[in-house]
Amino acid sequence: MRIIEKNMNQAIRNNSDFRSSNTEVVNIRGNSFVYLHGNHIATVSNNSIQIFDGGWQSNTTKSRLNALLDEFSYGMRVFQKQFEWFVSYKNVSEDFVSGMELAID
């Protein structure tokens, strides 16, 4: 995990705002909104995480989402196969749908 991703996760855990390079976390009433290059890629609340591709299924977007999933939704991963994105959990995968909501462990 990159340092920027560790700092992003720490800001979410601390319910604080964070901005560094191309990544931003905005905390509003306990909900953390994560942006990459100004595009909304995730919303983290107490019970769930909602993930988006922000219109760009890039390696950086996937890396940020996986850092969030590692921190807040154990065992889930976003991966790419033949140019399509999927979400996996416990050896089961499903199509990635921008805006999908996942429970936080």
C-alpha positions as CSV (number, residue, x, y, z in Angstrom):
1,M,0.0,0.0,0.0
2,R,1.3,3.4,-0.9
3,I,2.0,6.1,1.7
4,I,-0.8,8.3,0.2
5,E,-3.2,5.4,0.6
6,K,-2.2,4.9,4.3
7,N,-2.7,8.6,4.9
8,M,-6.1,8.5,3.1
9,N,-7.2,5.6,5.3
10,Q,-6.0,7.3,8.5
11,A,-8.0,10.4,7.6
12,I,-11.1,8.3,7.2
13,R,-10.5,6.5,10.5
14,N,-10.0,9.9,12.2
15,N,-13.1,11.5,10.5
16,S,-10.8,14.2,9.2
17,D,-10.2,15.9,5.8
18,F,-7.1,15.0,3.8
19,R,-5.5,16.2,0.5
20,S,-2.3,15.1,-1.1
21,S,-1.4,15.1,-4.7
22,N,-4.3,13.6,-6.7
23,T,-6.2,12.2,-3.7
24,E,-8.7,13.9,-1.4
25,V,-10.9,12.9,1.6
26,V,-13.7,15.1,2.6
27,N,-15.5,14.3,5.9
28,I,-19.1,15.4,6.3
29,R,-21.0,14.4,9.4
30,G,-19.1,11.1,9.8
31,N,-19.2,10.1,6.1
32,S,-15.9,10.2,4.2
33,F,-16.0,11.1,0.5
34,V,-12.9,10.0,-1.4
35,Y,-11.9,11.7,-4.7
36,L,-9.2,10.9,-7.2
37,H,-8.3,13.7,-9.6
38,G,-11.6,15.4,-8.5
39,N,-13.7,12.3,-9.4
40,H,-15.7,10.7,-6.6
41,I,-14.5,7.1,-6.1
42,A,-15.8,6.1,-2.7
43,T,-18.0,7.0,0.2
44,V,-17.2,5.4,3.5
45,S,-19.8,5.4,6.3
46,N,-20.0,3.6,9.6
47,N,-21.7,0.5,8.1
48,S,-20.8,0.4,4.4
49,I,-18.5,1.5,1.7
50,Q,-19.8,2.6,-1.7
51,I,-17.3,2.3,-4.5
52,F,-17.2,4.1,-7.9
53,D,-14.8,4.1,-10.8
54,G,-15.1,7.8,-11.2
55,G,-15.4,7.3,-14.9
56,W,-11.9,6.0,-15.2
57,Q,-11.1,2.3,-14.6
58,S,-7.4,3.1,-14.2
59,N,-4.7,1.3,-12.2
60,T,-4.6,4.2,-9.7
61,T,-8.4,4.1,-9.2
62,K,-8.2,0.4,-8.6
63,S,-5.3,0.8,-6.2
64,R,-7.1,3.5,-4.1
65,L,-10.3,1.3,-4.0
66,N,-8.3,-1.8,-2.9
67,A,-6.5,0.2,-0.2
68,L,-10.0,1.2,1.1
69,L,-11.3,-2.3,0.9
70,D,-8.2,-3.7,2.6
71,E,-8.8,-1.2,5.5
72,F,-12.5,-1.3,5.8
73,S,-13.9,-4.4,4.2
74,Y,-11.6,-7.3,4.8
75,G,-11.0,-9.8,2.0
76,M,-12.7,-7.9,-0.8
77,R,-10.7,-6.8,-3.8
78,V,-11.3,-5.1,-7.1
79,F,-9.5,-6.8,-10.0
80,Q,-9.3,-6.7,-13.7
81,K,-9.6,-9.5,-16.2
82,Q,-9.6,-9.0,-20.0
83,F,-10.2,-5.2,-19.5
84,E,-13.3,-5.8,-17.3
85,W,-13.5,-5.0,-13.6
86,F,-14.7,-7.4,-10.9
87,V,-15.1,-7.5,-7.1
88,S,-14.1,-10.6,-5.3
89,Y,-14.8,-11.9,-1.9
90,K,-14.0,-15.4,-0.5
91,N,-13.2,-16.8,-4.0
92,V,-16.5,-15.5,-5.4
93,S,-16.4,-12.7,-7.9
94,E,-19.1,-10.5,-9.4
95,D,-19.1,-7.7,-12.0
96,F,-18.0,-4.3,-10.7
97,V,-20.8,-1.9,-10.9
98,S,-19.9,1.8,-10.2
99,G,-21.8,2.8,-7.1
100,M,-22.1,-0.7,-5.6
101,E,-22.4,-0.7,-1.8
102,L,-20.5,-3.2,0.3
103,A,-20.9,-3.9,4.0
104,I,-18.0,-3.0,6.3
105,D,-16.8,-5.8,8.6
